[in-house]
Amino acid sequence: MNGFTYKDIYIKEGMRILEVNILPEKHCNFDCIFCPIGRSHNKIDTRKSFGNLDSSLMELGQRMEDTGAELIFINSMGEAFVNDKLDEIVDFIHGKGLPVRLLTNGYLLGRDEYIGTANKCDEVVGEIKTVKEDDFQKLQRPIEGYTLADYVSNMVCFSKQYRGKFIFEITIIRGCNEDEESIGKIKDIIREISPDRVIVVRLEDERFRNKLGITDERFVEISEALLNML
């Protein structure tokens, strides 16, 4: 591949975090209508080779040293599990003495070949954006055969056996999951997954904010209701 891409290092939770994208372009098992990256032209849920990794790891090591990073956040253009060298990347980072946070949409956490990789990471971030099957199919446009019930079940099963820190990110979307019935379903899912931490976010991209964003007041109200569960 042509190398990893990076975001500027930032400080959060008292740590210097370096975000790295390990995919050359978007590869994902979903094709969400509100994805800021755009459409999924590579809709996939199996591992794929993106070429030799040596130069990419060399650059990553240099970035880690130059920035004084304290945590590496693998936040990719799509689903990071697709990169067949993910295990090697995680091992490389650990070899440099730094912890790894991995972002995944969470669906593949139900498959043995990906559970082992995720278990290597110090922190795993799973997410949910819809709580009704029709919305899941219409708005997130997953690979054929995926279901919302399996999506939640995969994260529940993973969280129960995971020894690291499982972070559950919930995106609140107007007309989709901000009503009281949906919030009740989200609470049930949180109870099932029993994550170590919950993050509540909303769509900030200007392209989607006017149609799918929620008010500040409602966002605060929902955030407090969900965060107070832990």
C-alpha positions as CSV (number, residue, x, y, z in Angstrom):
1,M,0.0,0.0,0.0
2,N,1.0,3.6,-0.3
3,G,1.5,4.1,3.4
4,F,-0.8,4.9,6.3
5,T,-2.3,8.3,6.8
6,Y,-2.5,10.2,10.1
7,K,-4.3,12.9,11.9
8,D,-2.4,15.5,13.9
9,I,-1.6,14.3,17.4
10,Y,-4.0,15.6,20.1
11,I,-4.4,15.4,23.8
12,K,-7.5,13.7,25.2
13,E,-8.0,12.0,28.6
14,G,-4.6,13.3,29.5
15,M,-2.9,11.3,26.8
16,R,-1.1,12.2,23.5
17,I,-3.1,10.3,20.9
18,L,-1.9,9.5,17.4
19,E,-4.7,8.4,15.0
20,V,-3.7,6.2,12.1
21,N,-5.7,5.0,9.1
22,I,-4.4,1.7,7.8
23,L,-6.5,1.4,4.6
24,P,-5.6,3.0,1.3
25,E,-9.3,3.8,0.5
26,K,-12.7,3.0,2.0
27,H,-13.3,-0.7,2.6
28,C,-16.3,-1.5,4.8
29,N,-19.1,-4.0,5.5
30,F,-21.6,-1.1,5.8
31,D,-22.5,1.6,3.3
32,C,-24.0,4.2,5.7
33,I,-25.8,7.1,4.0
34,F,-24.3,9.5,6.6
35,C,-20.7,8.3,6.4
36,P,-18.4,11.3,6.1
37,I,-16.0,9.3,4.0
38,G,-18.6,8.7,1.3
39,R,-19.9,5.6,-0.5
40,S,-18.5,2.1,0.1
41,H,-17.3,1.0,-3.4
42,N,-15.4,-1.8,-1.7
43,K,-18.1,-3.5,0.4
44,I,-16.3,-6.3,2.1
45,D,-16.1,-8.3,5.4
46,T,-13.1,-10.5,4.6
47,R,-9.4,-9.9,5.0
48,K,-7.5,-8.4,2.1
49,S,-3.8,-7.7,1.4
50,F,-2.7,-4.2,0.6
51,G,0.9,-5.0,-0.2
52,N,4.1,-4.9,1.7
53,L,4.0,-3.3,5.2
54,D,7.7,-2.6,5.8
55,S,7.8,1.1,4.8
56,S,4.4,1.8,6.4
57,L,5.6,0.4,9.8
58,M,8.9,2.3,9.5
59,E,7.0,5.5,9.0
60,L,4.6,4.7,11.9
61,G,7.5,4.0,14.2
62,Q,9.1,7.4,13.2
63,R,5.8,9.2,13.8
64,M,5.4,7.6,17.2
65,E,8.8,8.8,18.2
66,D,8.5,12.3,16.7
67,T,5.1,13.0,18.2
68,G,5.8,11.5,21.7
69,A,2.5,9.5,21.2
70,E,1.2,7.7,24.3
71,L,-1.6,5.8,22.6
72,I,-2.1,4.7,19.0
73,F,-5.7,4.9,17.8
74,I,-6.4,2.8,14.7
75,N,-9.3,4.7,13.2
76,S,-9.5,3.7,9.5
77,M,-11.4,4.5,6.3
78,G,-14.0,1.8,6.9
79,E,-13.4,-1.4,8.8
80,A,-9.8,-1.9,9.9
81,F,-10.3,-5.7,10.2
82,V,-10.3,-5.9,6.4
83,N,-6.5,-5.2,6.4
84,D,-4.9,-8.7,6.7
85,K,-1.9,-7.2,8.4
86,L,-3.8,-5.8,11.4
87,D,-2.3,-8.3,13.8
88,E,1.2,-7.4,12.6
89,I,0.4,-3.7,13.0
90,V,-0.9,-4.2,16.6
91,D,2.2,-6.3,17.5
92,F,4.5,-3.6,16.1
93,I,2.9,-0.9,18.2
94,H,3.1,-3.0,21.3
95,G,6.7,-3.8,20.5
96,K,7.3,0.0,20.8
97,G,5.7,-0.1,24.3
98,L,2.5,1.8,23.4
99,P,-1.2,0.7,23.9
100,V,-3.6,0.3,21.0
101,R,-7.2,1.6,20.7
102,L,-9.1,0.0,17.8
103,L,-12.2,1.4,16.2
104,T,-14.6,-1.1,14.5
105,N,-18.3,-0.7,13.7
106,G,-18.5,-3.9,15.8
107,Y,-20.3,-6.3,13.5
108,L,-17.3,-8.5,12.9
109,L,-16.6,-8.9,16.6
110,G,-18.7,-12.0,16.4
111,R,-16.2,-13.9,14.2
112,D,-13.4,-16.0,15.7
113,E,-10.8,-14.7,13.2
114,Y,-11.4,-11.2,14.2
115,I,-12.0,-11.8,18.0
116,G,-8.4,-12.9,18.3
117,T,-7.1,-9.7,16.7
118,A,-9.4,-7.5,18.8
119,N,-8.4,-9.2,22.0
120,K,-4.8,-8.1,21.3
121,C,-5.8,-4.5,21.6
122,D,-5.8,-2.6,24.9
123,E,-9.1,-0.8,24.0
124,V,-11.8,-1.6,21.4
125,V,-14.4,0.9,20.3
126,G,-17.7,-0.6,19.0
127,E,-20.6,1.6,17.9
128,I,-24.3,1.7,17.1
129,K,-26.3,4.2,15.1
130,T,-29.7,2.5,14.5
131,V,-31.9,0.5,16.8
132,K,-34.6,-0.7,14.4
133,E,-34.1,-3.3,11.8
134,D,-35.7,-1.2,9.0
135,D,-33.4,1.7,9.8
136,F,-30.4,-0.6,10.0
137,Q,-31.0,-1.9,6.5
138,K,-32.1,1.4,5.0
139,L,-29.6,3.8,6.6
140,Q,-26.5,1.6,7.2
141,R,-26.9,-0.6,4.1
142,P,-24.9,-3.6,5.4
143,I,-23.8,-6.6,3.5
144,E,-26.7,-8.8,2.6
145,G,-27.7,-11.2,5.4
146,Y,-26.6,-8.9,8.2
147,T,-29.2,-8.2,10.9
148,L,-29.4,-5.7,13.7
149,A,-30.0,-8.6,16.2
150,D,-26.8,-10.3,15.2
151,Y,-25.0,-6.9,15.3
152,V,-25.8,-6.4,18.9
153,S,-25.3,-10.0,19.8
154,N,-21.8,-10.0,18.3
155,M,-20.8,-7.0,20.5
156,V,-22.4,-8.6,23.6
157,C,-20.5,-11.9,23.1
158,F,-17.2,-10.1,22.5
159,S,-17.6,-7.8,25.5
160,K,-18.2,-10.7,27.8
161,Q,-14.9,-12.4,27.0
162,Y,-12.8,-9.3,26.4
163,R,-10.2,-8.4,29.0
164,G,-9.4,-5.0,27.7
165,K,-11.4,-1.8,27.8
166,F,-14.6,-1.9,25.7
167,I,-15.9,1.5,24.7
168,F,-19.4,1.8,23.2
169,E,-20.1,4.8,21.0
170,I,-23.7,5.8,20.3
171,T,-24.5,8.2,17.5
172,I,-27.8,10.1,18.0
173,I,-29.6,10.8,14.8
174,R,-32.8,12.9,14.3
175,G,-35.7,10.9,13.0
176,C,-33.9,7.6,13.8
177,N,-33.1,7.0,17.4
178,E,-33.7,10.2,19.4
179,D,-37.3,9.4,20.5
180,E,-38.0,7.9,23.9
181,E,-38.7,4.4,22.6
182,S,-35.4,4.3,20.8
183,I,-33.5,5.7,23.9
184,G,-35.1,2.8,25.9
185,K,-33.8,0.3,23.3
186,I,-30.3,1.9,23.5
187,K,-30.4,1.6,27.3
188,D,-31.3,-2.1,26.9
189,I,-28.3,-2.6,24.6
190,I,-26.0,-0.9,27.0
191,R,-27.1,-3.2,29.7
192,E,-26.5,-6.2,27.5
193,I,-23.1,-5.2,26.3
194,S,-22.0,-3.8,29.7
195,P,-19.2,-1.7,28.3
196,D,-16.5,-0.1,30.3
197,R,-17.3,3.3,28.9
198,V,-20.1,4.9,26.8
199,I,-19.6,7.8,24.4
200,V,-22.6,9.7,23.0
201,V,-22.0,11.7,19.8
202,R,-24.1,13.2,17.0
203,L,-23.6,13.9,13.3
204,E,-21.3,16.9,13.0
205,D,-20.6,16.9,9.3
206,E,-22.3,19.9,7.7
207,R,-23.7,17.8,4.9
208,F,-25.8,15.8,7.4
209,R,-26.3,18.2,10.3
210,N,-29.3,20.1,9.0
211,K,-31.4,17.0,8.2
212,L,-30.1,14.5,10.7
213,G,-28.7,16.6,13.5
214,I,-30.4,17.2,16.8
215,T,-30.7,20.3,19.0
216,D,-28.1,21.0,21.7
217,E,-30.8,20.7,24.4
218,R,-31.9,17.3,23.3
219,F,-28.4,16.1,22.8
220,V,-27.5,17.0,26.4
221,E,-30.7,15.4,27.7
222,I,-30.0,12.1,25.9
223,S,-26.3,12.1,26.8
224,E,-27.1,12.5,30.5
225,A,-29.7,9.8,30.4
226,L,-27.3,7.3,28.8
227,L,-24.1,8.3,30.6
228,N,-25.7,8.1,34.0
229,M,-26.3,4.3,33.4
230,L,-22.7,3.5,34.2
